[in-house]
């Protein structure tokens, strides 16, 4: 059974994750990865975007997991 403060804590963590995601994909930071180099024949910017996407989805799964 979830405790009363769990929903607020989960909401705060998801809001913080949304803010972090926004910071990770803003154009000034994103432009740092817009180069001609390639990783496994894939442009660096695409590798960065997919890694950010995978990490964010993983963190959402951890935060929004089953209540204890």
C-alpha positions in Angstrom: 0.0 0.0 0.0 1.4 3.4 -1.0 2.0 6.0 1.6 0.4 9.5 1.4 3.6 11.3 0.4 4.5 8.8 -2.4 2.4 10.5 -5.1 3.9 13.9 -4.4 7.4 12.5 -4.4 6.8 10.7 -7.6 5.3 13.8 -9.2 8.3 15.8 -8.1 10.8 13.3 -9.5 8.9 13.2 -12.9 8.9 17.0 -13.0 12.7 17.0 -12.3 13.2 14.4 -15.1 11.2 16.5 -17.5 13.3 19.6 -16.7 16.5 17.5 -17.1 15.3 16.2 -20.5 14.5 19.7 -21.6 18.0 20.8 -20.6 19.6 17.9 -22.5 17.9 18.7 -25.8 18.0 22.5 -25.9 19.8 23.8 -29.0 22.9 25.2 -27.3 23.8 21.8 -25.8 22.6 19.8 -28.8 24.8 21.9 -31.1 27.8 20.5 -29.3 27.1 17.1 -30.8 26.3 18.3 -34.3 29.6 17.2 -35.8 30.8 15.3 -38.8 32.2 12.4 -36.8 30.4 9.1 -36.7 30.0 6.4 -34.1 29.4 3.0 -35.7 28.7 4.8 -39.0 25.9 6.9 -37.3 26.2 10.6 -36.8 27.1 11.7 -33.3 24.0 13.8 -32.9 21.8 10.8 -33.5 23.7 8.6 -31.1 23.3 11.4 -28.4 19.6 11.8 -29.0 18.9 8.1 -28.9 21.0 7.7 -25.7 19.1 10.6 -24.0 15.8 9.1 -25.2 16.7 5.6 -23.8 17.9 7.0 -20.5 14.8 9.1 -20.0 12.5 6.1 -20.8 14.5 4.0 -18.4 14.3 6.6 -15.6 10.5 7.0 -16.2 10.2 3.2 -15.8 12.1 3.3 -12.6 10.3 6.3 -11.2 6.8 5.1 -12.3 7.4 1.5 -11.3 5.1 -0.4 -9.0 4.4 1.1 -5.6 6.0 -0.7 -2.7 
